[in-house]
């Protein structure tokens, strides 16, 4: 009986941890020209003059990279996307890392 209870506890705890891992987002990369948003409050990546993603939070100071072609790493800000009607109305990310590709956008 004690062994069965121990196995049940291990399975319950293990399944709980699996569920937490599944809910976590995997970081992804995007590249483009870093610009300020039209209101000047946030940053966004653009490709061919069209916004591709807006950054809601950043662990990296993005200010020195405005006007540069960069690659960002981050996770989707699902809360912000939900507030704005889903990803079809804009992609929002939390930035965790930046890599400069070219010092100036073309």
KAPE-V600159 format. One record per run of one state. SS is the DSSP state (helix for helix, strand for strand, loop for the rest). FROM is the first residue (numbers start at 1). TO is the last residue. If there is no record, write none. Layout:
BEGIN
ss=SS from=FROM to=TO
ss=SS from=FROM to=TO
END
This chain:
BEGIN
ss=loop from=1 to=1
ss=helix from=2 to=23
ss=loop from=24 to=27
ss=strand from=28 to=36
ss=loop from=37 to=42
ss=strand from=43 to=47
ss=loop from=48 to=49
ss=strand from=50 to=58
ss=loop from=59 to=62
ss=helix from=63 to=65
ss=loop from=66 to=68
ss=strand from=69 to=76
ss=loop from=77 to=77
ss=helix from=78 to=83
ss=loop from=84 to=86
ss=helix from=87 to=89
ss=loop from=90 to=91
ss=strand from=92 to=102
ss=loop from=103 to=106
END
